[in-house]
Amino acid sequence: MQESAPLPTPKRFKPAIDVRSAKFLPGKPVFITRKKSRGKFAVGIRYERKVHEHLALLALGVPGLNYVESPWIEFEDASGTRYCQLDGLLLDKTNRSALIYEVKYKHIANAWWQLTQLYEPVVRVLLPTYRPICLMEIVHWHDPQVTFPQRYDLTSSPLKVPHANKVAVCIFNPRTHRGIQSDGCHERESVREAAGAERNA
């Protein structure tokens, strides 16, 4: 869990500053186009699809839990109208808390920037009554020597958030996580424990 001096902002990354409004969109904006993924990018897309399937199964049938796959959001910040797409968003409507996911095939510092400097500020405005808003990077491959901007928590489950005020990193292998749906209710309580810890802090 490497932590060092502040890292420079990644190239072409634009943080959300002074977010004033935000809303869900019904789908991808028509003017945004993407080329077909190939090579290592295609591997990442396939992995992300399996993560979505697993998270949707975990939330299925659990009262109050709602998993939203890859939602598009339109928001306005200091630079004007912008758009972003989360990898995943888990809403606990019973406890009014949220968990934002960033899915990466390999653990990478860019996940921290996307989660903390873009998605979280946007979702805080988008969902003003949901607190805490927890953050998690889900990875297939984790290298502890990768330099991360802040210290983070490793967690064994995509629903288990040790501390609401730190980014959690979950190493998720679709093959070894088959059948874990039965643990969903127990893991769900872990999210609620983190929520309660933040409120009582």
Secondary structure by P-SEA (a helix, b strand, c coil): ccccccccccccccccccccbbbbbcccccccccccccaaaaaaaaaaaaaaaaaaaaacccccbbbbcbbbbbbccccccbbbbbcbbbbccccccbbbbbbbccccaaaaaaacccaaaaaaaaccccccbbbbbbbccccccccccbbbbbbccccccccccbbbbbbcccccccccccaaaaaaaaaaaaaaaaaac
